[in-house]
């Protein structure tokens, strides 16, 4: 397994993997390739973007991406997306990616990683095992602006 900084040229393959992984159970989301490409382009162009790419002999095994954000006297990293190929899940790829991300961010002086994930999911259990916790101070809120919003 090789883990390296994600480059713009990697985004199309990452987008294809994202559509495959999040279109499968338990997510069953209906991402189009065009929508993911736009989301990843938005992420790439956000100041403070950073991502890691995990590759194996078979190709892309997974990725993690997000951006650095200033927060009062310290910097946080907002992990926007993390994705591991279906056939590579539960084989340590996600844990290796997270460890590499943490190591890089610590060296950069980042004090915290924040993220959103589905409640009571395998993803939440994964982040729990990686040492994340549900914040007692913060809550994610949303408001629909359109019927399909």
Secondary structure as a PSIPRED ss2 file (coil, helix, strand):
# PSIPRED VFORMAT (PSIPRED V4.0)

   1 X C   1.000  0.000  0.000
   2 X E   0.000  0.000  1.000
   3 X E   0.000  0.000  1.000
   4 X E   0.000  0.000  1.000
   5 X E   0.000  0.000  1.000
   6 X C   1.000  0.000  0.000
   7 X C   1.000  0.000  0.000
   8 X H   0.000  1.000  0.000
   9 X H   0.000  1.000  0.000
  10 X H   0.000  1.000  0.000
  11 X H   0.000  1.000  0.000
  12 X H   0.000  1.000  0.000
  13 X H   0.000  1.000  0.000
  14 X H   0.000  1.000  0.000
  15 X H   0.000  1.000  0.000
  16 X H   0.000  1.000  0.000
  17 X H   0.000  1.000  0.000
  18 X H   0.000  1.000  0.000
  19 X H   0.000  1.000  0.000
  20 X H   0.000  1.000  0.000
  21 X H   0.000  1.000  0.000
  22 X H   0.000  1.000  0.000
  23 X H   0.000  1.000  0.000
  24 X C   1.000  0.000  0.000
  25 X C   1.000  0.000  0.000
  26 X C   1.000  0.000  0.000
  27 X C   1.000  0.000  0.000
  28 X C   1.000  0.000  0.000
  29 X C   1.000  0.000  0.000
  30 X C   1.000  0.000  0.000
  31 X C   1.000  0.000  0.000
  32 X C   1.000  0.000  0.000
  33 X H   0.000  1.000  0.000
  34 X H   0.000  1.000  0.000
  35 X H   0.000  1.000  0.000
  36 X H   0.000  1.000  0.000
  37 X H   0.000  1.000  0.000
  38 X H   0.000  1.000  0.000
  39 X H   0.000  1.000  0.000
  40 X H   0.000  1.000  0.000
  41 X H   0.000  1.000  0.000
  42 X H   0.000  1.000  0.000
  43 X H   0.000  1.000  0.000
  44 X H   0.000  1.000  0.000
  45 X H   0.000  1.000  0.000
  46 X C   1.000  0.000  0.000
  47 X C   1.000  0.000  0.000
  48 X C   1.000  0.000  0.000
  49 X E   0.000  0.000  1.000
  50 X E   0.000  0.000  1.000
  51 X E   0.000  0.000  1.000
  52 X E   0.000  0.000  1.000
  53 X E   0.000  0.000  1.000
  54 X E   0.000  0.000  1.000
  55 X E   0.000  0.000  1.000
  56 X E   0.000  0.000  1.000
  57 X C   1.000  0.000  0.000
  58 X C   1.000  0.000  0.000
  59 X E   0.000  0.000  1.000
  60 X E   0.000  0.000  1.000
  61 X E   0.000  0.000  1.000
  62 X E   0.000  0.000  1.000
  63 X E   0.000  0.000  1.000
  64 X E   0.000  0.000  1.000
  65 X E   0.000  0.000  1.000
  66 X E   0.000  0.000  1.000
  67 X E   0.000  0.000  1.000
  68 X E   0.000  0.000  1.000
  69 X E   0.000  0.000  1.000
  70 X E   0.000  0.000  1.000
  71 X E   0.000  0.000  1.000
  72 X C   1.000  0.000  0.000
  73 X C   1.000  0.000  0.000
  74 X E   0.000  0.000  1.000
  75 X E   0.000  0.000  1.000
  76 X E   0.000  0.000  1.000
  77 X E   0.000  0.000  1.000
  78 X E   0.000  0.000  1.000
  79 X E   0.000  0.000  1.000
  80 X E   0.000  0.000  1.000
  81 X E   0.000  0.000  1.000
  82 X E   0.000  0.000  1.000
  83 X E   0.000  0.000  1.000
  84 X E   0.000  0.000  1.000
  85 X C   1.000  0.000  0.000
  86 X H   0.000  1.000  0.000
  87 X H   0.000  1.000  0.000
  88 X H   0.000  1.000  0.000
  89 X C   1.000  0.000  0.000
  90 X C   1.000  0.000  0.000
  91 X C   1.000  0.000  0.000
  92 X C   1.000  0.000  0.000
  93 X H   0.000  1.000  0.000
  94 X H   0.000  1.000  0.000
  95 X H   0.000  1.000  0.000
  96 X H   0.000  1.000  0.000
  97 X H   0.000  1.000  0.000
  98 X H   0.000  1.000  0.000
  99 X H   0.000  1.000  0.000
 100 X H   0.000  1.000  0.000
 101 X H   0.000  1.000  0.000
 102 X H   0.000  1.000  0.000
 103 X H   0.000  1.000  0.000
 104 X H   0.000  1.000  0.000
 105 X H   0.000  1.000  0.000
 106 X H   0.000  1.000  0.000
 107 X H   0.000  1.000  0.000
 108 X C   1.000  0.000  0.000
 109 X C   1.000  0.000  0.000
 110 X C   1.000  0.000  0.000
 111 X C   1.000  0.000  0.000
 112 X E   0.000  0.000  1.000
 113 X E   0.000  0.000  1.000
 114 X E   0.000  0.000  1.000
 115 X E   0.000  0.000  1.000
 116 X C   1.000  0.000  0.000
 117 X C   1.000  0.000  0.000
 118 X C   1.000  0.000  0.000
 119 X C   1.000  0.000  0.000
 120 X C   1.000  0.000  0.000
 121 X C   1.000  0.000  0.000
 122 X H   0.000  1.000  0.000
 123 X H   0.000  1.000  0.000
 124 X H   0.000  1.000  0.000
 125 X H   0.000  1.000  0.000
 126 X H   0.000  1.000  0.000
 127 X H   0.000  1.000  0.000
 128 X H   0.000  1.000  0.000
 129 X H   0.000  1.000  0.000
 130 X C   1.000  0.000  0.000
 131 X C   1.000  0.000  0.000
 132 X C   1.000  0.000  0.000
 133 X C   1.000  0.000  0.000
 134 X C   1.000  0.000  0.000
 135 X C   1.000  0.000  0.000
 136 X C   1.000  0.000  0.000
 137 X C   1.000  0.000  0.000
 138 X C   1.000  0.000  0.000
 139 X C   1.000  0.000  0.000
 140 X C   1.000  0.000  0.000
 141 X C   1.000  0.000  0.000
 142 X C   1.000  0.000  0.000
 143 X C   1.000  0.000  0.000
 144 X C   1.000  0.000  0.000
 145 X C   1.000  0.000  0.000
 146 X C   1.000  0.000  0.000
 147 X C   1.000  0.000  0.000
 148 X C   1.000  0.000  0.000
 149 X C   1.000  0.000  0.000
